[in-house]
Every structure is written in C-alpha cells, then in structure tokens.
Amino acid sequence: MTRKITFIDRILSSQFFKEALDKGEDLMANNKYGLLNLVKRALQKVNETASQSNISVVRLLNHYIVLFSQMIKAYVQGSYRKLPAITLAKIAAVLIYFISPFDFIPDLLPIVGFTDDLALVLWVGKSIKQELDEFEKQM
C-alpha cells in the first residue's frame, strides 16, 4: 500500500524547507549571533502578524514562535543546554522558513500565505513536544 503524501510532507520536501534547514544547521554550528538575529527577526514578524489579526491560529503561531525564540536565546546564552542539536536545527529552520516571504505558499497571499508556516510550526511543535514541555518547566 502506498503512503499518502500530506501537506506537511510536501513542505518538508520542498526546496524552500531544505534551504532553511541547511541555513539553520549552519547558523547553529557557526554563528550564534546569527541565531540571535534570526530570533529578533522572527519575533518582529510574528508581532506584526499578531497585531493584524486576533484569530486563534495566529495566537497559536505567536505562542510557538515566541517559545522557539526563547529556547534558542537560552541556548545561546548558555542558560539552557538540554537541547539536542537536531532540535535546535529544526527550530532554526522553522524560524528561517517563517521569516521568508517566499516559501511553499508565499506570504504575500493574504491569510493563505501563512498556512504552510503554521503547518510547519505545529509539526515541529508536535515533534519536539517533550523538549518544549521540559523547557517550559524550567522557565
């Protein structure tokens, strides 16, 4: 039986996400200040998005982007080191993907443009739930 290809499968196999993952791995390994700049840019974008909409999915997106940003910041500052490298790379890739206006579904398309961003953020949130829960306990 053939496995059905899902929306998230299409995003993960897209050139946009592959490039974001490569950039995220590079930042994580070689440029801690670049990670902090990434956090700053992601927080700016999510704040702009949240200020324009009060729908629950935007609040959920905001929650995860802020939490991911806090995790990276804590890691860079050395106050939280319990994150596996693959988790950091996933988070960095999602933030890179999120701030890019040109991805699987371009953000220039009102409302629809954030569908892929939200799907990816939720997928990563679910895939690292245990690490997120552990981090939130220590905050």
VOGU-3710 file (C-alpha; in Angstrom, 3 decimals, decimal comma):
1> mtrkitfidr> 0,000/0,000/0,000  1,297/3,455/-0,927  1,520/6,084/1,798  -0,492/9,211/1,099  1,600/12,366/0,758  0,416/15,004/3,207  0,634/18,778/3,089  3,460/18,745/5,647  5,321/16,120/3,564  5,189/18,491/0,613
11> ilssqffkea> 6,526/21,375/2,699  9,308/19,262/4,220  10,397/18,000/0,815  10,262/21,469/-0,768  13,419/23,255/-1,794  12,343/26,137/0,481  12,462/23,985/3,626  15,620/22,156/2,584  17,388/25,506/2,192  16,020/26,708/5,536
21> ldkgedlman> 17,283/23,530/7,232  20,750/23,929/5,675  20,886/27,570/6,818  19,619/26,608/10,290  22,280/23,918/10,697  24,953/26,371/9,543  23,803/29,088/11,954  23,657/26,635/14,817  27,156/25,344/14,178  28,927/28,533/13,152
31> nkygllnlvk> 27,075/31,708/14,056  25,448/32,087/17,466  24,952/35,817/16,867  23,213/34,953/13,616  20,850/32,764/15,641  20,031/35,724/17,871  19,418/37,922/14,828  17,124/35,210/13,468  15,196/35,232/16,754  14,858/39,017/16,576
41> ralqkvneta> 13,527/38,904/13,005  11,092/36,067/13,763  9,722/37,906/16,799  9,288/41,089/14,760  7,360/39,223/12,065  5,136/37,327/14,485  4,368/40,543/16,382  3,380/42,245/13,130  1,219/39,261/12,197  -0,409/39,102/15,632
51> sqsnisvvrl> -1,164/42,831/15,631  -3,057/42,453/12,349  -5,183/39,503/13,426  -6,716/38,127/16,581  -7,785/34,738/15,250  -6,807/31,738/17,333  -4,424/30,228/14,770  -2,373/33,430/14,767  -2,238/33,340/18,575  -1,066/29,707/18,372
61> lnhyivlfsq> 1,574/30,640/15,796  2,666/33,511/18,064  2,923/31,161/21,071  5,196/28,711/19,280  7,403/31,322/17,606  7,937/33,070/20,959  8,671/29,745/22,679  11,080/28,628/19,937  12,804/32,008/20,155  13,151/31,747/23,930
71> mikayvqgsy> 14,694/28,282/23,562  17,302/29,474/21,074  18,098/32,546/23,148  18,527/30,437/26,310  20,747/28,010/24,408  22,974/30,770/23,004  23,227/32,437/26,427  24,161/29,093/27,996  21,259/29,050/30,450  19,626/26,001/28,818
81> rklpaitlak> 21,751/23,331/27,173  19,444/20,306/27,237  18,545/20,650/23,564  19,818/18,081/21,080  21,490/19,566/18,009  18,745/18,216/15,730  16,096/20,018/17,796  17,956/23,321/17,509  18,399/22,808/13,787  14,657/22,137/13,351
91> iaavliyfis> 13,736/25,239/15,333  16,199/27,431/13,439  14,922/26,045/10,116  11,321/26,806/11,066  12,200/30,368/12,060  14,118/30,889/8,804  11,187/29,469/6,843  8,754/31,636/8,812  10,564/34,921/8,147  10,970/34,188/4,455
101> pfdfipdllp> 8,150/35,766/2,430  8,810/33,404/-0,469  8,268/29,800/0,522  5,975/26,908/-0,391  2,947/29,240/-0,220  4,174/32,850/-0,500  3,260/35,022/2,484  2,200/37,765/0,091  -1,102/35,918/-0,334  -3,370/37,225/2,458
111> ivgftddlal> -4,258/34,612/5,115  -3,498/31,643/2,817  0,191/32,591/2,760  0,646/31,641/6,400  -0,922/28,194/6,017  2,379/26,485/5,304  4,150/28,453/8,047  1,528/27,423/10,584  1,591/23,782/9,450  5,366/23,670/9,772
121> vlwvgksikq> 5,401/25,389/13,168  2,760/22,988/14,504  4,597/19,982/13,072  7,844/20,978/14,788  5,980/21,845/17,994  4,459/18,380/17,999  7,710/16,632/17,077  9,635/18,302/19,934  6,783/18,415/22,460  8,816/16,681/25,149
131> eldefekqm> 11,661/19,212/24,825  9,154/22,109/24,835  7,458/20,816/27,984  10,825/20,373/29,712  11,914/23,874/28,723  8,660/25,477/29,887  9,017/23,771/33,302  12,426/25,380/33,756  11,316/28,882/32,763
//
